[in-house]
Structures are given as structure tokens and as C-alpha cells.
Amino acid sequence: MRDVFNFNPGPAVLPEPVLESTSKAVLNFANTGMSIMEVSHRSKEFDALLVETESLVAEVMGIPENYKVLFLQGGASLQFSMVPMNLLSGGKTADYIDTGSWSSKAIKEARKVGKVNVAASTKDDKYTRIPSPSELKLTPGAVYCHITSNNTIYGTQWQTFPDTGNVPLVADMSSDILSRQFDVSKFGIIYAGAQKNMGPAGVTVVVIRKDLAGDVPEDLPTMLKYSTHVENSSTFNTCPVLAIFVVHEVLKWLKNMGGVPEMEKLNNKKAAVLYDVLDSSSFYRGTVQKDSRSRMNVPFRLPTEELEAEFLAGANKRDLKGLKGHRSVGGMRASLYNALPLEGVQKLADFMAEFEKLHS
């Protein structure tokens, strides 16, 4: 076990068995005598790994057969553009629900392509909550409805996904994919930068309903068409070989741990430990309304910025790393991704109690 507990929001903590198997593959992948960083993305050894990785994603997420799993590049930020470029054409309208920095960036990119209706926004509440179903002003016949399932910066999370009827739901799940169970068939597209809960930076996992990948504008650049990557099984260009290997290893680890159901139980326990501290304290202040709290990213404040600086210094000395809040909001943020052990969250909770006692 490492002594350091990594609360970074992304790139984030990876399971130790994954670090070990990756270190071996860096020297010798699949008995090829070559590093995973050297093998061809068209070699039989890597092709077998790619097929198995796609299969593992489908298995652990319960993905129906009419969907395709893609491994792309450009992060979730490129998907902000690819989604509307592929789906939002011909004068159609897309609904977007604004719940934080990343959803607002997705809206900005979509508006460059076509007509966008912001169906709801919690910006006026400083993104401290998820909108209620009654607040949603959805467009009848919209081409899709886009949400950000978990807001890494502000620490909010959809507890129940919106009902959009026959309109495909598109979700940026970068910071909570694989952390809880849900029905994939309710979504048209799910995308996630891997660097928070699924692997390292450099690969983006896209789960797309096949019919949505087929009907795209002809004049769209080849690399920006989902159909290009579906038809070539993510190898139209040189794919991020090392990053996909790590995703494969994370999925194997997750499956051995009992899959998403067991991860969800563990994540609920970890979040409860930290929220119990916040709810029982007059020293620490949570920044999210209780019905919108994220199980992945927990932001909180101390009475003064001076105390926050002292808290961070003390946490670092105790090998509790990555607790500084995002620069746009300040304060603290503990990211509790799948690979962070319960022991680390308990150690943080103990330090918080000690620090409060010392300064109250």
C-alpha cells in the first residue's frame, strides 16, 4: 500500500494493481519483447486487447448490443463540439441543462453549430444544486438533451436523470462513470474523459447508440464523424495505445472488485464518512445543497482563507494530497473516485476533526 492518499480531481488516483501491471507492460507487453508504448496499434496483440477492453466496458456498464464503445482523443472537451456537429443540423434544436463550468462550456461550443435551448440553469444559485424536474423547459422534438452527470468543480450530481421521453439523452460522465449503476438504454451518447475514474489522461470513452452514429452531415470532416470511428473500431488513426491499456487494466480490477454494484456501495460509504463530518460541524461548511451532493467530489470551506491554507499544509504533511479546491471557487475539494480506498477518506475525516478541535 502507498502511504499517500490522492484526492486529486483528475488526473486522479489509479488502483495499485493497475500501476503494477502497467509498469510491467511498459517493459514487455503481451510477451512481445516490446513496450506497450512501442507496439503497433494494428498488431494482433494490441487488437486483442482493444477488443477485450471494449467488451469489458460493455459488460461492466450493461451496455445493450445496439451501442458501440469508442476510444477517442481530445478529451471531453472535443465531445462538446463533436456531439452537436454530428447531431445538431438542419435547423434542429438541442436542449442543454446548465449545472456548472463544463456544461456551460458544452453550451458555448454547441451554439457555434446550431440552435441551443438552455432548458434549465442553476447559475444564479452559484451551481450549488441540480435543477428539479419542474424547472426543466424541454423542447418538444429536440434532437437531444445534454447534461453533465457530475460536476467536478462544484460538487453536484444528478441523483435521478431527467426523463426526456423519446429525445436522446446525451451525458458527459467524465467524473462519475463506473461509480454507480444506471440504465444505459436511457441515453443516446455517454462520453467520459478517462482521467478521473477510468484510466489516465489521453483517451475518451464514448458509448453511442449506433443509429445516432449513422446519420451525420456529409460535409463533416472525416475525423469528426462518429461513423468513421464506429466503422474502424477506434483505429482510423493511431489510437492512444498506452491509455487504452490502462483502461483495460482498470476494468479488470473493477470487475474483480465486484463490478459497479460493489463500487457504488463503497462510494456511498466513503461519501457518508465525509458528509457526516460536514453535517456535524459548525467549523466546516459544505457548499452544495444536500439533495444534489456528489459522491465523487466533495467541496467544503473553512472559516477563513488563512485557515484553509493552514489546513492544506497540514493535510500535505499527513500525505493527504490534492485537496485544494478549483481555482474558480477556492476552498477545499476531496475527490473520492473508485480507486481511493475507504481508509484514505477516514484518515481525512480524522484530520478534519483534529484540525477543528485545535482551531475552535
C-alpha positions in Angstrom: 0.0 0.0 0.0 1.1 3.5 -0.8 1.4 5.9 2.1 -0.1 8.8 0.0 -3.8 9.2 -0.4 -4.6 11.0 -3.6 -7.7 13.2 -3.6 -6.8 15.0 -6.9 -9.8 15.7 -9.2 -8.0 14.5 -12.4 -5.7 13.1 -13.4 -6.6 11.1 -10.4 -5.8 8.1 -8.3 -5.4 4.7 -10.0 -5.6 1.3 -8.4 -2.3 -0.1 -7.2 -2.7 -3.4 -9.1 -3.2 -1.3 -12.3 0.0 0.6 -11.7 1.9 -2.6 -11.2 0.6 -4.4 -14.3 1.1 -1.2 -16.4 4.7 -0.9 -15.2 5.3 -4.5 -16.4 3.7 -3.7 -19.8 5.9 -0.7 -20.2 8.8 -3.1 -20.3 7.2 -6.0 -22.1 3.7 -6.1 -23.4 2.0 -9.5 -24.0 5.3 -11.2 -24.3 6.2 -9.3 -27.4 9.5 -8.1 -26.0 8.3 -4.6 -26.7 6.9 -1.9 -24.5 3.2 -1.1 -24.7 4.4 2.3 -25.8 6.2 0.7 -28.8 3.7 -1.8 -30.2 1.7 -1.1 -33.3 -2.0 -0.2 -32.8 -2.6 -2.6 -35.6 -0.7 -5.5 -34.1 -2.6 -8.7 -33.3 -1.6 -8.4 -29.6 -3.0 -4.9 -29.3 -6.0 -5.7 -31.4 -6.9 -8.5 -29.0 -6.5 -6.1 -26.1 -8.7 -3.5 -27.8 -11.5 -6.0 -28.4 -11.4 -7.2 -24.8 -11.4 -3.6 -23.5 -14.5 -2.8 -25.5 -16.1 -6.0 -24.3 -15.3 -5.2 -20.6 -16.8 -1.7 -20.9 -20.0 -3.2 -22.3 -20.0 -5.9 -19.6 -19.4 -3.7 -16.5 -21.8 -1.0 -17.7 -24.5 -3.3 -19.0 -24.4 -1.8 -22.5 -27.0 -3.1 -25.0 -25.9 -4.6 -28.3 -27.2 -1.6 -30.3 -24.5 0.6 -28.9 -20.8 0.9 -29.8 -17.9 1.7 -27.5 -15.3 4.0 -28.9 -11.9 5.1 -27.6 -11.2 8.6 -28.9 -8.9 11.5 -28.2 -9.3 15.2 -27.5 -10.9 14.7 -24.0 -14.5 15.5 -23.1 -13.8 19.0 -24.5 -13.7 17.7 -28.1 -17.0 15.9 -27.4 -18.5 19.4 -26.6 -18.1 20.0 -30.4 -18.5 16.5 -31.9 -21.9 15.9 -30.4 -23.6 18.9 -32.0 -21.5 18.6 -35.2 -22.9 15.1 -35.7 -26.4 15.5 -34.4 -27.4 19.2 -34.5 -28.0 20.0 -38.1 -30.9 21.1 -40.4 -32.3 23.8 -38.2 -33.0 21.4 -35.3 -32.8 22.4 -31.6 -30.8 20.8 -28.8 -31.6 21.2 -25.1 -28.8 21.7 -22.7 -29.1 21.8 -18.9 -26.5 24.1 -17.3 -25.2 22.9 -14.0 -21.6 24.1 -13.9 -18.5 25.1 -15.7 -18.3 22.1 -18.0 -21.9 22.2 -19.1 -21.6 25.9 -19.8 -18.6 25.2 -22.0 -20.5 22.5 -23.8 -23.3 25.0 -24.4 -20.8 27.5 -25.8 -19.5 25.0 -28.3 -22.9 23.8 -29.4 -24.1 27.3 -30.1 -21.3 27.6 -32.7 -23.0 24.7 -34.6 -26.8 25.2 -34.2 -29.7 26.2 -32.1 -29.5 25.6 -28.4 -32.2 25.9 -25.8 -30.9 26.1 -22.2 -33.7 24.1 -20.6 -32.6 25.0 -17.1 -29.7 26.6 -15.3 -28.6 26.9 -11.7 -26.0 29.6 -12.4 -28.0 32.1 -10.3 -27.6 29.8 -7.4 -23.9 29.6 -8.0 -24.3 26.0 -9.2 -25.0 24.7 -5.7 -27.7 22.4 -6.8 -29.2 20.3 -9.6 -32.5 21.7 -11.1 -35.7 20.0 -10.2 -37.8 18.2 -12.9 -40.4 21.0 -12.7 -37.8 23.6 -13.7 -36.9 21.9 -17.0 -38.2 23.7 -20.1 -37.6 21.0 -22.6 -38.1 21.5 -26.4 -40.7 19.1 -28.0 -38.9 17.2 -30.7 -35.4 18.3 -29.7 -32.6 16.4 -31.4 -31.1 15.6 -28.0 -30.8 16.8 -24.4 -27.4 17.3 -22.9 -26.4 17.0 -19.2 -23.3 16.8 -17.1 -24.0 13.9 -14.8 -21.5 15.1 -12.1 -20.0 18.5 -11.7 -16.3 18.1 -10.6 -15.8 21.8 -9.7 -19.0 22.5 -7.8 -19.6 19.1 -6.3 -23.2 18.5 -7.6 -24.5 15.3 -9.1 -27.8 14.2 -10.8 -29.4 11.8 -8.3 -32.1 10.9 -10.8 -31.6 11.5 -14.5 -34.2 13.7 -16.3 -36.9 12.0 -18.3 -36.7 13.2 -21.8 -39.1 10.8 -23.4 -38.1 9.9 -27.0 -35.4 12.6 -27.1 -32.0 11.0 -26.7 -30.2 12.0 -23.5 -26.5 12.9 -24.0 -24.3 12.9 -20.9 -20.8 14.0 -20.0 -20.0 11.4 -17.4 -16.3 12.2 -17.1 -16.2 12.3 -13.3 -18.7 9.6 -12.2 -18.7 6.9 -14.9 -18.4 3.4 -13.4 -19.2 4.8 -9.9 -22.9 3.8 -9.8 -25.5 1.7 -11.7 -27.9 3.2 -14.2 -29.8 2.2 -17.3 -27.6 2.9 -20.4 -30.6 2.4 -22.7 -32.0 5.8 -21.5 -29.0 7.5 -23.2 -28.1 8.2 -26.8 -24.5 9.1 -26.1 -22.4 8.9 -23.0 -18.8 10.3 -23.0 -16.1 10.5 -20.4 -12.5 11.6 -20.2 -10.9 8.6 -18.6 -8.6 10.5 -16.3 -10.9 10.6 -13.3 -12.4 7.2 -12.8 -11.4 5.0 -15.7 -7.7 5.5 -16.6 -5.1 8.1 -17.5 -5.4 11.3 -19.5 -5.3 10.8 -23.2 -8.3 8.7 -24.0 -12.0 9.5 -24.0 -14.6 6.7 -23.9 -17.7 7.3 -25.9 -20.7 5.0 -25.8 -23.0 5.8 -28.7 -26.3 4.3 -29.9 -25.4 3.0 -33.4 -28.3 4.7 -35.2 -27.1 8.1 -34.0 -23.7 7.5 -35.5 -25.1 6.7 -38.9 -27.0 9.9 -39.8 -24.4 12.7 -39.9 -23.7 15.6 -42.2 -21.8 14.6 -45.3 -19.5 17.7 -45.2 -18.3 17.0 -41.7 -14.5 16.4 -41.6 -13.8 12.7 -41.5 -12.1 12.6 -38.1 -15.1 14.4 -36.5 -17.7 11.8 -37.7 -18.7 9.2 -35.2 -19.4 6.9 -38.1 -15.7 7.0 -39.0 -14.7 5.6 -35.6 -17.5 3.1 -35.5 -16.6 1.7 -38.8 -12.9 1.4 -37.9 -13.4 0.3 -34.3 -11.4 3.3 -32.9 -8.4 2.6 -35.1 -9.0 5.0 -38.0 -5.9 6.8 -36.8 -3.2 5.8 -34.3 -5.2 5.4 -31.1 -3.8 6.2 -27.6 -2.4 2.7 -27.1 -0.9 3.1 -23.6 -4.0 4.9 -22.2 -6.3 2.2 -23.6 -4.1 -0.5 -21.9 -4.6 1.3 -18.6 -8.4 1.5 -19.1 -8.3 -2.3 -19.8 -6.5 -2.9 -16.5 -8.8 -0.6 -14.5 -11.8 -2.5 -15.9 -10.3 -5.9 -14.9 -9.6 -4.5 -11.4 -13.2 -3.2 -11.1 -14.7 -6.5 -12.3 -12.5 -8.4 -9.7 -13.8 -6.0 -7.0 -17.3 -6.9 -7.7 -18.2 -4.6 -10.6 -20.1 -1.3 -10.5 -22.6 -2.6 -7.8 -19.8 -3.0 -5.3 -18.2 0.3 -6.3 -21.5 2.0 -5.7 -21.7 0.6 -2.2 -18.1 1.6 -1.4 -18.6 5.1 -2.9 -21.7 5.6 -0.7 -19.7 4.6 2.4 -16.8 7.0 1.5 -19.1 9.9 0.8 -21.1 9.3 4.0 -17.9 9.5 6.1 -17.0 12.9 4.8 -20.5 14.3 4.7 -21.1 13.2 8.3 -18.1 15.4 9.3 -19.5 18.4 7.4 -23.0 17.9 8.8 -21.9 17.6 12.4 -19.6 20.6 12.3 -20.0 24.4 12.7 -16.4 24.8 11.6 -16.5 23.3 8.2 -19.2 24.3 5.6 -20.3 22.2 2.7 -21.1 24.3 -0.4 -23.8 22.1 -2.0 -27.5 21.6 -1.2 -28.0 18.2 0.3 -30.2 16.7 -2.3 -27.6 17.5 -5.0 -24.5 16.3 -3.3 -21.9 14.4 -5.4 -20.4 11.2 -4.2 -17.3 11.8 -6.2 -16.3 15.4 -5.5 -16.9 17.0 -2.1 -16.2 20.7 -1.8 -16.1 22.5 1.5 -14.9 25.7 3.1 -13.2 26.7 6.4 -14.0 29.9 8.3 -11.1 31.9 6.7 -8.7 31.5 3.8 -5.8 31.7 6.2 -7.2 28.6 8.0 -7.7 26.9 4.6 -4.0 27.5 3.7 -3.0 26.0 7.1 -5.4 23.1 6.6 -3.8 22.3 3.2 -0.3 22.4 4.7 -1.3 20.1 7.5 -3.0 17.7 5.1 0.1 17.5 2.9 2.3 16.7 5.9 -0.1 13.8 6.6 0.1 12.6 2.9 -3.4 13.7 2.1 -2.8 15.1 -1.3 -4.8 17.1 -3.9 -7.3 18.8 -1.5 -7.2 22.3 -2.8 -10.4 23.5 -4.4 -10.6 24.6 -8.0 -9.1 28.0 -8.7 -12.5 29.4 -9.7 -14.3 28.6 -6.4 -11.5 28.2 -3.8 -11.8 26.3 -0.6 -11.2 22.5 -0.3 -12.3 19.6 -2.6 -11.9 15.9 -1.8 -12.3 13.7 -4.9 -13.5 10.2 -3.9 -13.0 8.2 -7.1 -13.3 4.5 -7.2 -9.7 3.7 -6.6 -9.4 5.9 -3.5 -9.7 3.5 -0.5 -12.1 4.0 2.4 -9.0 4.1 4.6 -7.9 7.4 2.9 -11.3 9.0 3.5 -11.3 8.0 7.1 -7.8 9.4 7.6 -9.0 12.7 6.1 -12.1 12.7 8.4 -9.8 12.1 11.4 -7.5 15.0 10.4 -10.5 17.3 9.9 -11.8 16.5 13.4 -8.3 17.1 14.8 -7.9 20.4 13.0 -11.3 21.6 14.1 -10.6 20.8 17.7 -7.3 22.7 17.5 -8.8 25.9 16.0 -12.3 26.1 17.5 
